[in-house]
């Protein structure tokens, strides 16, 4: 299996290196990642200026490629022939911070796996909960196991698996749950400040709100120390609402 690895934390991320080293045991690995951090960039795509790619050496001495583009650009480069072949699988991560529920719409980590699905290549996004301390070996070992199972059982090219690993040791992990997207709410606020020239500028952000999630969701799984695996596809249609809208008095 030929595996393309990317991320949104940047080419120098410890999580990227841990993932790359773990996946070398299950396939042929290539790395194309952003040269800087693109966290919360969402599914961006570069259309109005050329993409630059340079060869770099990772901390283990191996060769990788860094691009000035977004995570989705990095995957598009690989899917469209930059490597001289088409990858069989794209794995993105390991992200510093979980991507749960609606987080996936902001996440550059998930966007990289989603770009693979756009190119009809199955994708896996791997993220890890934590604050300052990251058990990347745990997440990397699970990612390798998941890739092994993907190779054995197959994964449709229109599907990505969104993986979230709790902040825990291996002994503390309760198990693995196959989940659906939950709801993660934040106490967002607008912070207004003034620069030395008297001009206002703004910060937007906030911490996750506490609250009990439904048991079959990714949010619940992480809270209870389970590794969460959520299958996601590109069809965002609310199918239940189609018939309702057809009953509306809509006319030109």
KAKASUL-V323799 format. One record per backbone hydrogen bond with DSSP energy under -0.5 kcal/mol. CO is the residue of the C=O (numbers start at 1). NH is the residue of the N-H. E is the energy in kcal/mol with one decimal. If there is no record, write none. Layout:
# KAKASUL-V323799
{{CO;NH;E} {CO;NH;E}}
This chain:
# KAKASUL-V323799
{{1;3;-0.6} {1;28;-2.6} {2;88;-2.5} {2;89;-1.4} {3;5;-0.5} {3;30;-2.3} {4;91;-2.7} {5;32;-2.2} {6;93;-2.4} {7;34;-0.5} {8;38;-3.9} {10;13;-1.8} {13;17;-1.6} {14;18;-2.4} {15;19;-2.1} {16;20;-2.6} {17;21;-2.4} {18;22;-1.8} {19;23;-2.4} {20;24;-1.1} {22;25;-1.1} {23;26;-1.7} {23;27;-1.0} {27;29;-0.5} {28;3;-3.4} {30;5;-2.9} {31;65;-2.0} {33;67;-2.1} {34;11;-2.2} {38;41;-1.8} {42;44;-1.7} {45;47;-0.6} {52;68;-1.8} {54;66;-2.7} {56;58;-0.5} {56;64;-2.5} {58;61;-2.2} {62;58;-2.8} {64;56;-2.8} {65;33;-2.4} {66;54;-2.6} {67;35;-2.6} {70;74;-2.0} {71;75;-1.8} {72;76;-2.3} {73;77;-2.6} {74;78;-1.7} {75;79;-2.8} {76;80;-2.1} {77;82;-2.5} {78;81;-1.0} {81;84;-1.4} {85;87;-0.5} {89;4;-2.6} {90;124;-2.3} {91;6;-1.7} {92;126;-3.1} {95;97;-1.1} {95;128;-1.9} {98;100;-0.5} {100;103;-2.7} {101;104;-1.5} {102;105;-1.7} {103;106;-1.6} {103;107;-1.9} {106;42;-2.5} {107;111;-1.8} {108;112;-1.8} {109;113;-1.3} {110;114;-2.5} {111;115;-2.4} {112;116;-1.3} {113;117;-1.5} {114;118;-2.2} {115;119;-1.6} {116;121;-2.7} {117;120;-1.8} {122;90;-2.0} {123;161;-2.1} {124;92;-3.1} {125;163;-3.5} {126;95;-2.5} {127;165;-2.3} {128;97;-2.5} {134;136;-1.5} {135;138;-0.6} {135;139;-1.5} {136;140;-3.1} {137;141;-2.3} {138;142;-1.9} {139;143;-2.3} {140;144;-2.2} {141;145;-1.9} {142;146;-2.6} {143;147;-2.5} {144;148;-2.2} {145;149;-2.1} {146;150;-2.3} {147;151;-2.5} {148;152;-2.0} {149;153;-2.9} {150;154;-2.3} {156;159;-1.5} {158;234;-0.6} {159;123;-1.5} {160;162;-0.6} {160;232;-3.0} {161;125;-2.7} {161;163;-0.8} {162;230;-2.3} {163;127;-2.3} {164;228;-2.7} {165;129;-3.0} {166;168;-1.4} {169;172;-0.5} {169;173;-1.1} {175;227;-2.8} {177;179;-0.6} {177;229;-2.3} {179;231;-0.5} {180;218;-2.0} {182;184;-0.5} {183;185;-0.6} {185;209;-2.9} {186;188;-1.6} {189;191;-0.7} {189;205;-1.5} {190;192;-0.6} {191;203;-2.2} {193;201;-2.5} {195;198;-2.5} {199;195;-2.9} {201;193;-2.7} {203;191;-2.9} {205;189;-1.7} {207;187;-3.0} {214;217;-1.7} {216;180;-2.0} {217;221;-2.0} {218;222;-2.2} {219;223;-1.9} {220;224;-1.7} {221;226;-3.2} {222;225;-1.7} {225;174;-2.8} {225;175;-0.6} {227;177;-3.1} {228;164;-2.3} {229;179;-2.1} {229;231;-0.5} {230;162;-3.0} {232;160;-2.7} {234;236;-1.1} {237;239;-1.3} {238;241;-1.4} {238;242;-0.6} {239;242;-0.9} {239;243;-0.6} {240;244;-0.5} {241;245;-2.6} {242;246;-1.9} {243;247;-0.7} {244;247;-1.0} {245;248;-1.4} {248;250;-1.7}}
